[in-house]
Amino acid sequence: MKQRREDNPETLIYIEQMLGELGKLAKKTDNPLLTYMIQMASEEAKDLIEGKRNH
């Protein structure tokens, strides 16, 4: 079964916002790898929103 790709920019904005909140929580856990991974995902979402990357 094929998954439908979501091109809605609001979806990417929501994901980026949620990753920002998760990043704040991750910093409180004192887990650098988790914090880093969330930050990288957030940067990827920002790049997609700004059109710097393709899907």
Backbone bond lengths (Angstrom), bond angles and torsions (degrees), N, CA, C in turn:
res aa  C-N    CA-C-N  psi(-1)  N-CA   C-N-CA  omega(-1)  CA-C   N-CA-C  phi
1 M - - - 1.437 - - 1.531 108.75 -
2 K 1.318 116.82 128.79 1.456 121.45 179.70 1.521 110.44 -78.42
3 Q 1.334 114.16 140.95 1.455 118.64 173.59 1.519 108.43 -89.45
4 R 1.307 115.50 142.11 1.454 121.05 178.09 1.521 109.33 -81.83
5 R 1.320 116.35 130.49 1.464 120.40 178.68 1.523 109.01 -83.16
6 E 1.310 115.73 132.77 1.462 122.36 -178.84 1.523 108.97 -94.74
7 D 1.323 117.64 115.52 1.459 121.97 179.55 1.522 112.40 -101.29
8 N 1.299 116.57 6.99 1.450 121.86 -176.75 1.530 110.25 -70.88
9 P 1.351 118.56 117.21 1.464 119.51 -179.22 1.528 112.96 -62.01
10 E 1.320 117.36 -28.12 1.460 119.83 178.09 1.526 111.29 -62.95
11 T 1.318 116.74 -32.97 1.461 120.76 177.78 1.523 110.37 -65.49
12 L 1.320 116.76 -44.47 1.465 120.26 178.36 1.522 111.38 -65.23
13 I 1.313 116.90 -38.36 1.466 120.76 177.93 1.521 109.87 -63.30
14 Y 1.331 116.60 -43.66 1.466 120.87 178.58 1.531 110.63 -61.34
15 I 1.318 116.57 -45.17 1.468 120.97 179.20 1.521 110.23 -60.32
16 E 1.326 116.82 -44.61 1.466 120.83 -179.77 1.531 110.83 -62.63
17 Q 1.326 116.77 -39.93 1.468 120.52 178.36 1.527 111.14 -65.44
18 M 1.321 116.73 -43.43 1.461 120.11 179.90 1.526 110.92 -66.02
19 L 1.324 116.74 -38.17 1.465 119.69 176.82 1.522 110.67 -63.96
20 G 1.326 116.88 -35.03 1.459 120.27 175.86 1.516 111.44 -60.92
21 E 1.331 116.08 -43.68 1.467 120.53 178.25 1.530 110.89 -66.85
22 L 1.321 116.28 -42.24 1.466 119.77 177.68 1.526 111.10 -63.40
23 G 1.323 116.38 -36.23 1.460 120.41 177.67 1.519 111.78 -61.75
24 K 1.326 116.28 -41.15 1.472 120.22 177.18 1.524 110.68 -61.57
25 L 1.321 116.47 -43.28 1.464 120.44 178.86 1.525 111.04 -66.07
26 A 1.323 116.35 -41.42 1.467 120.41 -178.79 1.524 111.08 -62.05
27 K 1.325 117.24 -38.73 1.467 120.36 178.89 1.522 111.01 -60.56
28 K 1.319 116.77 -34.03 1.468 121.11 -179.98 1.526 112.16 -71.03
29 T 1.331 117.71 -19.48 1.467 120.84 -179.41 1.517 112.00 -84.17
30 D 1.316 116.95 -8.27 1.465 122.03 -177.95 1.531 110.65 56.59
31 N 1.328 114.80 44.09 1.463 121.51 177.60 1.525 107.65 -119.12
32 P 1.334 117.81 94.85 1.461 120.62 -173.64 1.528 114.58 -61.24
33 L 1.323 118.04 -36.78 1.463 119.36 -178.72 1.526 110.75 -66.73
34 L 1.315 117.01 -45.62 1.461 120.75 178.63 1.527 110.42 -61.01
35 T 1.322 116.46 -44.83 1.459 121.08 179.02 1.525 110.50 -60.21
36 Y 1.313 116.69 -44.38 1.465 121.73 179.94 1.528 111.09 -61.90
37 M 1.317 117.12 -46.91 1.465 120.73 -178.08 1.530 110.93 -61.57
38 I 1.312 117.01 -41.70 1.464 120.65 178.67 1.528 110.11 -66.18
39 Q 1.332 117.23 -40.68 1.466 120.59 177.93 1.525 111.15 -62.36
40 M 1.322 117.22 -40.66 1.463 120.68 178.98 1.533 110.74 -65.19
41 A 1.322 116.68 -41.22 1.464 120.21 177.60 1.526 110.31 -64.03
42 S 1.317 116.88 -38.89 1.462 121.39 177.84 1.524 110.93 -63.87
43 E 1.326 117.17 -43.08 1.468 121.20 177.84 1.529 110.93 -63.23
44 E 1.315 116.99 -39.59 1.467 121.08 177.90 1.526 110.12 -62.48
45 A 1.319 116.96 -44.40 1.464 120.77 178.46 1.527 110.57 -61.66
46 K 1.335 117.16 -43.45 1.470 120.67 178.25 1.523 110.84 -60.65
47 D 1.324 116.70 -43.37 1.463 120.51 179.01 1.523 111.32 -62.08
48 L 1.321 117.28 -41.06 1.463 120.65 178.20 1.524 110.98 -64.76
49 I 1.322 116.45 -40.87 1.465 120.90 178.98 1.526 110.08 -61.94
50 E 1.321 116.08 -42.44 1.465 121.48 -177.59 1.524 112.84 -81.54
51 G 1.325 117.09 -3.08 1.456 121.09 178.22 1.513 114.39 77.87
52 K 1.336 116.87 17.47 1.464 120.31 -179.56 1.521 112.35 -80.00
53 R 1.312 117.10 -16.34 1.467 121.17 -178.91 1.523 108.87 -133.36
54 N 1.326 114.34 155.49 1.461 120.72 173.62 1.514 108.64 -95.71
55 H 1.318 115.66 161.59 1.474 121.14 178.55 1.502 109.79 -67.21
